[in-house]
Amino acid sequence: MGAARAPEIGSLPVFARAFLLERVDGDWELFRQVLEIFREDSRQRFDELRCACTRGDLDQAWRKAHALKGLAGSVGACRLEASARALEAAARRADVAEVDALLAYAQSELDELLAALGDV
């Protein structure tokens, strides 16, 4: 992972709650439902991404990273979105070493995000 990326990603919020709340027009029930779906989908999409990386299928890895980036962005998961964007770019460049490092970083961002969401 490039040294310039870590501070850039680390300065972003883990979760922009106000962003998602605005997207659902202040509807707390819908907010909770969206987050529940996100919890399930984000784990599944990350597992698919990890499998593609493990197989060395960088074409699928960038597609899966792109999907994870979009999912994260749709709920305001800023750091996960940024790490998925960096992973997507590394996979497109076929930079295997960076993909491996960024995959581990994205996993830690996902874990931190899911912990931060708690029982919201």
Secondary structure, DSSP 8 states (H G I E B T S, - for coil): --TTHHHHHHTS-S--HHHHHHHTTT-HHHHHHHHHHHHHHHHHHHHHHHHHHHHT-HHHHHHHHHHHHHHHHHHT-HHHHHHHHHHHHHHHTT-HHHHHHHHHHHHHHHHHHHHHHTT-
